[in-house]
Amino acid sequence: MRHFTGLLRGNVVPPSPQDNRPPMVVAMRWVSQISSVSFEMAIPAGVGWWLDQEWDTEPWLLISGAVLGFYAGFTHLLQIVKAANAQQTNSSRSSKQ
């Protein structure tokens, strides 16, 4: 988790020695993951808003879509953090040996 708090504070964490991918590849992977989480949060709310307009049920489907999107995006974000944290832990263990 320390890895991500450093990123949030603006600190640059050096890549692990085993990661010999170009920096642009690593950056594009992060952009892809962050974009997918943001779409997972926004699209259900947008669909809820549209359905509210079509079925005249304002604001219930918008609220439902926003809650569903928040839940889906947040669980996906937690999965990304856990995977990156496990990868960071594994790389630090292998570098100590």
SULSUL-V837706 format. One line per field, one symbol per residue. ss: DSSP state (H for helix, E for strand, C for the rest). Layout:
ss: ???
This chain:
ss: CHHHHHHHCCCCCCCCCCCCCCHHHHHHHHHHHHHHHHHHHHHHHHHHHHHHHHHCCCCHHHHHHHHHHHHHHHHHHHHHHHHHHHHHHHHHHHHHC
